[in-house]
Amino acid sequence: KKKAEVKVIEKAFGEQEEEKEARQKTAHPSMTNTRGEGLVTTPPDVNKSIEEAETAFSKKEFTRSRHAIRQAILGIEMQIGQNILEGLPDKVGTIPANTEMDRVASSGIGFVGLTIERVYRSDDQELKVTVANDAALLSAVNMYMTSGYYEQSSDEQQYKEVDYKGYRGILEYDDAEGYTLSVPFGQSSVIVFNGVNFADEGAIMTAAGNIDIENIKKELGEK
């Protein structure tokens, strides 16, 4: 389950890093860039994309029309992601949000493939909140939960079923990575909390409780 989570999240946010690395490899070897603030993230103009799609469709330019529709969907999903980020608290307990690390990624295909991430960080604690409207990740989590694997009992058991605001979730612990709480909700969404240096499961559950999952569910149009 964890490998599936990491794979989906890395795929969502990894494409931009790959493009950046590719540009760096092709740069002149004797010159290193030391200035510049990068590119401003500008979501596609939804209305303009819809107009382009209609114009292209009327001309039977279907490939162009499909591309414009995808751009429109991408613009909508990026706005949904920003709305979810705006609805998240500025602090979780005493841990402030590092909004410079906010990330939104979308495949622009349907409403499956939208990933939102926010990091709360203090000197010695971190809570990363990832919302994924992704059928692949939800399938992996549900498979893990229905398999009963986490129900195995032993002295070294590091995972358990928990109740998160009325939703069934899985809480895991790893000495190196800390706590991970995965909560599926709606038809195709999951929220994952990664907590580092939390004292116990009560502390991570309290921290995760600061997030309004019902507002996220509403923004995603989940039922």
Secondary structure, DSSP 8 states (H G I E B T S, - for coil): -HHHHHHHHHHHHHHHHHHHHHHHHTS-TT---------------HHHHHHHHHHHHHTT-HHHHHHHHHHHHHHHHHHHHHHHHHHS-SEETTEEB-GGG-EEE--SSTTSSEEEEEEEE-SS-EEEEEEEE-HHHHHHHHHHHHHTGGG---TT--EEEEEETTEEEEEEEETTTEEEEEEEETTTEEEEEEEES-SSHHHHHHHHTTS-HHHHHHHHT--
